[in-house]
């Protein structure tokens, strides 16, 4: 099972992008897993951006993206989205989606708690 991100690209500051995270292979049903988006900029640690919990649908956002990014899921399509609006230069990074059985997630923003990862998609915000 592999998670596959798409939707990254080059956008001007203030613009929008929508990232998608889908599962390839069978047996991975998104409504059984907590799915999170992380990002990693050059020279920086991977940071949690947003998360949607399959336990109760609770949604979390990092302070830096609160009010600008929206995470959502379409269980029929087995896909999780990250709508990114009002993009800033500092949002430039490789974005990854990650999945984990909810029982094993105590801190949604901790990358080490996730077993399943995608290959990442580059988001570049220009001035």
N, C-alpha and C positions, 0 to 999 in steps of 0.2 A: 504494500500500500504506500502510495506517495501522494503528498499534497502538491498541487501545482498552482502557482500564482500566475496571474496575468493582469494586464491593464496598466502597467507602468509606462513611463515615457517622459518626454521633456515638456514642461509647461511653464508659462510665465507666472511670476508672483501674482497672487490674487486669483489664479485660475483654479480649475478643478480636475480631478481624476477619480475614477472608480476602479479599485482593485478587486479582483475576484480570486477566490481560493476554492479549488475543486479537488476532489479525490480521484486518483486513478487507481484502478484495481478494485476488487470486490471486498465487501466486508467492512468497509469503513462508512458508517452512517453518521452524518454530522450531528444528528440530534442525540447521539449517544456520547458525544465528546464535547469537552470545552475547547473552543477554538479561539486563538488569540492572534493578533497581529503584532509583530515586532519590527524594529528597524535598526539598521546599523549604518552609521556614517563612517567615512574613512577616519581611522585613528580613534574611534570611540567604541565604547562597549555597546552590545546589543541591548536595546531598551524596549520595554513593553509599551505598546501604543494603545491597544484596545483589546477587549476580551468579551466574549459572550458565553455565559455558562449554560450548559445543557441541563443542569439540575433544576433551575428555576427561571432561566431566561435573563438573569441579572446581567447587566452590561456595565463594563468598566472602561474608563478612559484615563489616559495620562493627562495630567494638568496642562501639559503643553499643547494638547490637541482638543481639549474639551471645548465644545461649542463650534468646532470647525469640522471634525470628523464624525462620521456615523457608521457604526457597524450594524450589519443586518444579516439575516440568514434566510435562505430559501430551501427548506428541507426537501421539497419536491425535486429540486435540481441538485440537491446535495452540494450546495455552494454557499460560501460566506463572502460577503462583500465589505469593502471599506470605502465609503464615499468620503473623499477628501476635498473640502472646499476652502477657499481663502488661503491657498497654499503660500507658504513663506519659504524664503531661501533656506532656512534652517530645517525644513522638512526634507531636504535632499538626503537620500539614503537608499540602501537596498532594503526593501520591505519583504518580510517573511511571514507566512502564516504557519501556525503551529497547533498541534492537537494533542489532547491528553484526556484520559479517563477522568471524569470530575473528581473522583475519590482522591486522586493523587495531586490535585491542584489546591494548594493552600494559599499561595501568593501568586496571583495570576500574572504578575509582571516579571516573575523569575523565569528566565529562559531554561534553566536547568531542570525545571519541573515538567518540561514537555518532551515527549518521546518522538513525536512525528513532526517532520519539518518539510517545507517546500524548498525549492532551490533559490527562491528570491526573485524579485523583480525590481529593476532600478527605477527610482523616481528622482528626476532632476528638475529643480525649480530654478529658473533663471530670472534675472532682473530685467 
